[in-house]
């Protein structure tokens, strides 16, 4: 990268910060073979898009260091109309790993220029460690019953498939959120490591692996973990505000934040998304999410076999969805862009912070003011 930057500096002896597009093209023609073919294509698009006859030095530096500004993206999108090379999907002779990277690009990114950028720059270092690690920990955590899992429970109410949470011992676990123990701040996060049965855990694990891992490969662990954790926190706080008598378990807040952000991004960029069978796959994802949410609603209002022990709340799902369609969408729509340049990012982040602060004060004062009858402490 330093070699290319020094070479460009020779064309700007007066340190104006700009180089003429004519000289820039000359540099690309002589040394373009040293660049990745798709990165060269992006540089040519940058040159084509500039109507003032000059290229910003910083834009070139940003490109070679894999950092792109909003103005740079606009220049590339304009220049992309002049590109005539074949699409990434039409390239042949790719290895298995290259085909996998290309598949992930088409699954998550709506613009061909972004897909090519990702294809060239992705090195699998680091791998998508966050989603894999969180999934392993969740799958290894104890069952929500606090006792050996029972496949079927029935007490004159019909058979209930793996509803371990009907056992009161699950409330004694130190991980789940319980309204009587809301002062223990770690429970607003650690509740994700307990689930309301095998089917609850299984569906969340499948969704966060199928959706979360590709998203992390493209957008990085920092951004995807932020969306996931923000959904988790919003989920438990939503329960503490809107369903004040109920405990909560499961990673649905984080999972629904990721999945809803991904689905919303597909809908908003429908024509640009080239993933196969996208309508069918969206329908399947929505059916699975609706099934899991419907099960959570049914479980919440189903009479408990142990009346003093309420079933877990479903409000965490809705909290995750709200994070996904706000903060999550902004992150997914701005691949490799600086979020601090996005006005909507600051608006949605401010709304999220206000909600968190409101929920904190609500938890401190509202429970005593409303004089609620809470379930007994575990």
C-alpha positions as CSV (number, residue, x, y, z in Angstrom):
1,X,0.0,0.0,0.0
2,X,2.8,2.4,0.9
3,X,4.4,1.8,-2.5
4,X,1.2,2.8,-4.3
5,X,0.7,5.9,-2.1
6,X,4.3,7.1,-2.7
7,X,3.9,6.6,-6.4
8,X,0.8,8.7,-6.4
9,X,2.5,11.4,-4.3
10,X,4.9,12.0,-7.2
11,X,1.9,13.2,-9.3
12,X,1.0,15.8,-6.6
13,X,4.3,17.7,-6.0
14,X,2.6,20.8,-4.7
15,X,0.7,18.7,-2.0
16,X,-2.7,20.0,-3.1
17,X,-4.4,16.8,-2.1
18,X,-5.5,16.1,-5.7
19,X,-4.2,14.5,-8.8
20,X,-5.6,15.0,-12.3
21,X,-7.7,12.1,-13.7
22,X,-5.4,11.9,-16.7
23,X,-2.4,11.3,-14.6
24,X,-4.3,9.0,-12.4
25,X,-5.4,6.8,-15.4
26,X,-1.8,6.8,-16.6
27,X,-0.7,5.5,-13.2
28,X,-3.3,2.8,-13.3
29,X,-2.4,1.7,-16.9
30,X,1.3,1.3,-15.9
31,X,0.8,-0.4,-12.6
32,X,-2.7,-1.8,-12.6
33,X,-1.4,-5.4,-12.8
34,X,-0.1,-5.0,-9.3
35,X,-3.6,-4.5,-7.9
36,X,-6.5,-6.9,-7.3
37,X,-8.6,-6.9,-10.5
38,X,-11.7,-5.8,-8.8
39,X,-9.9,-3.1,-6.8
40,X,-8.5,-1.8,-10.1
41,X,-12.1,-1.8,-11.4
42,X,-13.2,0.3,-8.5
43,X,-10.3,2.8,-9.1
44,X,-11.3,3.2,-12.7
45,X,-14.9,3.8,-11.6
46,X,-13.6,6.5,-9.3
47,X,-11.8,8.1,-12.2
48,X,-14.8,7.9,-14.4
49,X,-17.2,9.4,-11.9
50,X,-15.2,12.6,-11.3
51,X,-16.5,15.5,-13.3
52,X,-13.9,18.0,-12.1
53,X,-11.0,16.3,-13.7
54,X,-9.2,15.4,-10.5
55,X,-9.0,12.7,-7.9
56,X,-8.8,13.2,-4.1
57,X,-5.6,11.8,-2.7
58,X,-7.4,10.7,0.5
59,X,-9.9,8.7,-1.5
60,X,-7.1,6.7,-3.0
61,X,-5.5,6.2,0.4
62,X,-8.9,5.1,1.8
63,X,-9.3,2.6,-1.0
64,X,-5.9,1.0,-0.6
65,X,-6.4,0.8,3.2
66,X,-9.9,-0.7,2.8
67,X,-11.6,2.4,4.3
68,X,-14.3,4.2,2.3
69,X,-16.1,7.5,3.0
70,X,-19.6,8.3,2.0
71,X,-18.4,10.7,-0.8
72,X,-16.2,7.9,-2.0
73,X,-19.2,5.5,-2.1
74,X,-21.2,8.0,-4.1
75,X,-18.4,8.4,-6.6
76,X,-18.1,4.6,-7.0
77,X,-21.8,4.2,-7.5
78,X,-21.8,6.8,-10.2
79,X,-18.7,5.4,-11.9
80,X,-20.2,1.9,-11.7
81,X,-22.6,2.8,-14.4
82,X,-19.7,2.9,-16.8
83,X,-18.2,-0.5,-15.8
84,X,-18.7,-3.2,-18.4
85,X,-16.8,-6.2,-16.9
86,X,-18.7,-9.4,-16.1
87,X,-20.4,-9.8,-12.8
88,X,-18.8,-11.7,-10.0
89,X,-21.3,-14.5,-10.3
90,X,-20.2,-15.2,-13.9
91,X,-16.6,-15.8,-13.0
92,X,-15.4,-19.4,-13.4
93,X,-12.5,-21.5,-12.1
94,X,-13.0,-20.6,-8.5
95,X,-11.9,-22.7,-5.6
96,X,-14.3,-24.0,-3.0
97,X,-13.4,-21.2,-0.5
98,X,-13.7,-18.6,-3.2
99,X,-17.2,-19.9,-4.1
100,X,-18.1,-19.8,-0.5
101,X,-17.0,-16.1,-0.2
102,X,-18.8,-15.3,-3.3
103,X,-22.0,-17.0,-2.0
104,X,-21.8,-15.0,1.2
105,X,-21.4,-11.8,-0.8
106,X,-24.5,-12.4,-2.8
107,X,-26.4,-13.5,0.3
108,X,-25.8,-10.2,2.2
109,X,-24.8,-7.4,-0.1
110,X,-27.1,-5.7,-2.6
111,X,-24.5,-3.8,-4.8
112,X,-22.2,-5.6,-7.2
113,X,-19.4,-3.1,-6.5
114,X,-19.7,-4.0,-2.8
115,X,-19.7,-7.7,-3.5
116,X,-16.5,-7.4,-5.6
117,X,-14.9,-5.3,-2.9
118,X,-15.8,-7.9,-0.2
119,X,-14.7,-10.8,-2.4
120,X,-11.2,-9.3,-2.9
121,X,-10.7,-8.0,0.7
122,X,-12.0,-10.9,2.8
123,X,-9.2,-13.0,4.3
124,X,-11.1,-15.0,7.0
125,X,-8.8,-13.5,9.5
126,X,-10.3,-13.2,12.0
127,X,-13.0,-15.8,11.4
128,X,-16.6,-15.2,12.5
129,X,-15.7,-16.0,16.1
130,X,-18.5,-14.1,17.9
131,X,-21.5,-16.0,16.5
132,X,-19.8,-19.4,16.8
133,X,-18.6,-18.8,20.3
134,X,-22.0,-17.5,21.6
135,X,-23.8,-20.4,20.0
136,X,-21.4,-23.0,21.6
137,X,-21.9,-21.4,25.0
138,X,-25.7,-21.3,24.7
139,X,-25.8,-24.9,23.5
140,X,-23.6,-25.9,26.4
141,X,-25.6,-24.1,29.1
142,X,-27.8,-26.0,31.5
143,X,-31.4,-26.6,30.6
144,X,-34.0,-24.1,31.8
145,X,-35.5,-26.7,34.2
146,X,-32.6,-26.8,36.6
147,X,-33.1,-30.5,36.5
148,X,-32.7,-33.3,34.0
149,X,-34.7,-32.5,30.8
150,X,-38.0,-34.2,30.4
151,X,-39.2,-34.9,26.9
152,X,-42.9,-34.6,27.6
153,X,-44.9,-33.0,30.4
154,X,-48.6,-33.6,30.8
155,X,-50.9,-33.1,33.8
156,X,-54.4,-33.4,32.4
157,X,-53.6,-30.5,30.0
158,X,-52.4,-32.5,27.0
159,X,-48.8,-33.1,26.0
160,X,-46.4,-30.3,26.0
161,X,-43.3,-30.7,23.9
162,X,-40.1,-30.2,26.0
163,X,-41.5,-27.4,28.2
164,X,-38.8,-27.7,30.9
165,X,-39.7,-24.2,32.2
166,X,-42.8,-25.5,33.8
167,X,-40.6,-26.8,36.6
168,X,-40.1,-24.2,39.4
169,X,-36.4,-25.0,39.8
170,X,-35.5,-23.1,36.7
171,X,-36.1,-19.8,38.5
172,X,-33.3,-20.6,40.9
173,X,-30.7,-20.4,38.1
174,X,-28.4,-17.4,38.5
175,X,-28.5,-16.6,34.7
176,X,-32.1,-15.8,33.9
177,X,-33.8,-12.5,34.4
178,X,-36.4,-12.4,37.2
179,X,-38.4,-9.3,38.2
180,X,-37.6,-9.9,41.9
181,X,-33.9,-9.9,41.1
182,X,-33.8,-7.1,38.6
183,X,-31.1,-5.2,40.7
184,X,-28.6,-8.0,39.6
185,X,-27.6,-6.2,36.4
186,X,-25.9,-9.2,34.8
187,X,-29.2,-11.0,34.4
188,X,-30.2,-8.5,31.7
189,X,-27.5,-10.2,29.5
190,X,-27.0,-13.7,30.9
191,X,-30.6,-14.8,30.4
192,X,-29.7,-15.7,26.8
193,X,-27.8,-18.8,28.1
194,X,-31.1,-20.5,29.2
195,X,-33.9,-21.6,26.9
196,X,-37.5,-22.7,27.3
197,X,-36.9,-26.1,25.9
198,X,-35.0,-28.0,23.2
199,X,-37.1,-26.5,20.3
200,X,-36.5,-23.0,21.6
201,X,-32.8,-23.5,21.8
202,X,-32.6,-25.3,18.5
203,X,-34.5,-22.7,16.4
204,X,-32.4,-19.9,17.9
205,X,-29.2,-21.7,17.3
206,X,-30.1,-22.5,13.7
207,X,-31.2,-18.9,12.9
208,X,-28.2,-17.3,14.4
209,X,-25.8,-19.6,12.6
210,X,-27.5,-19.4,9.2
211,X,-27.9,-15.6,9.4
212,X,-25.4,-14.4,12.0
213,X,-22.3,-16.1,10.7
214,X,-22.6,-14.8,7.1
215,X,-23.4,-11.3,8.4
216,X,-20.3,-11.4,10.7
217,X,-18.1,-12.5,7.8
218,X,-19.2,-9.5,5.9
219,X,-19.7,-6.7,8.5
220,X,-17.2,-7.9,11.2
221,X,-17.6,-9.1,14.7
222,X,-17.7,-5.6,16.2
223,X,-20.8,-4.5,14.3
224,X,-22.7,-7.8,14.4
225,X,-22.0,-8.3,18.1
226,X,-23.3,-4.7,18.8
227,X,-26.6,-5.5,17.0
228,X,-26.9,-8.8,18.9
229,X,-26.1,-7.5,22.3
230,X,-28.2,-4.4,21.8
231,X,-31.1,-6.7,20.9
232,X,-30.5,-8.8,24.0
233,X,-30.4,-5.8,26.3
234,X,-33.5,-4.2,24.6
235,X,-35.3,-7.6,25.0
236,X,-34.8,-7.9,28.8
237,X,-35.6,-4.2,29.3
238,X,-38.7,-4.5,27.2
239,X,-39.8,-7.3,29.5
240,X,-39.1,-5.3,32.6
241,X,-41.2,-2.4,31.3
242,X,-44.1,-4.1,29.4
243,X,-44.4,-7.5,31.1
244,X,-43.3,-6.6,34.6
245,X,-44.3,-9.8,36.4
246,X,-42.6,-12.3,34.1
247,X,-39.1,-13.7,33.9
248,X,-37.3,-14.1,30.6
249,X,-35.0,-16.8,29.1
250,X,-33.5,-17.4,25.6
251,X,-31.4,-15.6,23.0
252,X,-34.4,-14.5,20.9
253,X,-33.8,-10.8,21.5
254,X,-30.4,-11.0,19.8
255,X,-31.5,-13.5,17.2
256,X,-34.5,-11.5,16.2
257,X,-32.4,-8.3,16.0
258,X,-30.1,-9.9,13.4
259,X,-32.8,-11.7,11.4
260,X,-35.1,-8.8,11.3
261,X,-32.3,-6.4,10.2
262,X,-31.3,-8.9,7.5
263,X,-34.8,-9.4,6.2
264,X,-35.5,-5.6,6.2
265,X,-32.3,-5.0,4.3
266,X,-33.4,-7.6,1.7
267,X,-36.8,-6.0,1.3
268,X,-35.4,-2.4,1.1
269,X,-32.9,-3.6,-1.6
270,X,-35.0,-6.2,-3.3
271,X,-33.9,-5.6,-6.9
272,X,-30.2,-5.5,-5.9
273,X,-30.2,-8.7,-3.8
274,X,-29.2,-11.6,-6.0
275,X,-29.5,-14.5,-3.5
276,X,-31.3,-17.5,-4.9
277,X,-35.0,-18.2,-4.0
278,X,-35.1,-15.1,-1.8
279,X,-38.9,-14.9,-1.7
280,X,-39.2,-18.6,-0.7
281,X,-36.4,-18.2,1.9
282,X,-37.9,-15.1,3.3
283,X,-41.2,-16.9,3.7
284,X,-39.5,-19.8,5.5
285,X,-37.7,-17.5,7.8
286,X,-40.8,-15.6,8.6
287,X,-42.8,-18.8,9.2
288,X,-40.0,-20.1,11.6
289,X,-39.9,-16.8,13.5
290,X,-43.7,-16.6,13.7
291,X,-43.9,-20.2,15.0
292,X,-41.3,-19.5,17.6
293,X,-42.9,-16.2,18.6
294,X,-46.4,-17.8,18.7
295,X,-45.1,-20.6,20.9
296,X,-43.6,-18.0,23.3
297,X,-46.9,-16.2,23.5
298,X,-48.8,-19.4,24.1
299,X,-46.4,-20.5,26.7
300,X,-46.6,-17.1,28.5
301,X,-50.4,-17.3,28.9
302,X,-50.6,-21.1,29.3
303,X,-51.7,-22.0,32.9
304,X,-48.6,-22.9,34.9
305,X,-48.4,-26.3,36.6
306,X,-47.0,-24.4,39.5
307,X,-49.1,-21.2,39.8
308,X,-46.6,-19.1,41.8
309,X,-44.1,-19.6,39.0
310,X,-45.0,-17.7,35.8
311,X,-43.9,-18.7,32.4
312,X,-41.2,-16.6,30.6
313,X,-42.2,-13.4,28.7
314,X,-42.3,-13.1,24.9
315,X,-41.5,-9.3,24.9
316,X,-37.8,-9.9,24.3
317,X,-38.6,-11.0,20.8
318,X,-40.3,-7.6,20.1
319,X,-37.4,-5.7,21.7
320,X,-35.0,-7.5,19.4
321,X,-37.1,-6.7,16.3
322,X,-37.1,-3.0,17.1
323,X,-33.3,-3.0,17.4
324,X,-33.0,-4.9,14.1
325,X,-35.2,-2.6,12.0
326,X,-33.5,0.5,13.3
327,X,-29.8,0.2,14.3
328,X,-29.4,-3.1,12.6
329,X,-30.7,-1.9,9.2
330,X,-28.4,1.2,9.3
331,X,-25.4,-1.1,9.9
332,X,-26.2,-3.6,7.2
333,X,-27.0,-0.8,4.7
334,X,-23.6,0.8,5.2
335,X,-21.0,-1.9,4.4
336,X,-17.5,-0.6,5.1
337,X,-18.8,2.9,5.8
338,X,-18.2,5.1,8.8
339,X,-21.4,5.0,10.8
340,X,-20.6,8.3,12.5
341,X,-21.2,9.9,9.1
342,X,-24.8,8.7,9.0
343,X,-27.5,11.0,10.4
344,X,-30.0,8.1,10.9
345,X,-27.4,6.2,12.9
346,X,-27.2,9.0,15.5
347,X,-31.0,9.3,15.5
348,X,-31.6,5.6,16.2
349,X,-28.7,5.4,18.6
350,X,-30.1,8.3,20.6
351,X,-33.5,6.7,20.7
352,X,-32.0,3.4,21.9
353,X,-30.0,5.2,24.6
354,X,-33.1,7.1,25.7
355,X,-35.0,3.9,25.9
356,X,-32.3,2.2,28.0
357,X,-32.2,5.2,30.4
358,X,-36.0,5.2,30.7
359,X,-36.0,1.5,31.4
360,X,-33.4,1.9,34.1
361,X,-35.4,4.6,35.9
362,X,-38.6,2.5,35.3
363,X,-37.0,-0.4,37.1
364,X,-35.8,1.7,40.0
365,X,-39.1,3.5,40.7
366,X,-42.1,2.1,38.8
367,X,-42.3,-1.3,40.6
368,X,-42.7,0.3,44.0
369,X,-45.0,3.1,42.8
370,X,-47.3,0.7,41.0
371,X,-47.3,-1.7,44.0
372,X,-47.3,-4.7,41.7
373,X,-47.7,-8.2,43.1
374,X,-44.6,-10.0,41.8
375,X,-44.0,-13.7,41.8
376,X,-42.1,-14.9,44.9
377,X,-38.3,-14.7,44.7
378,X,-36.7,-18.0,43.7
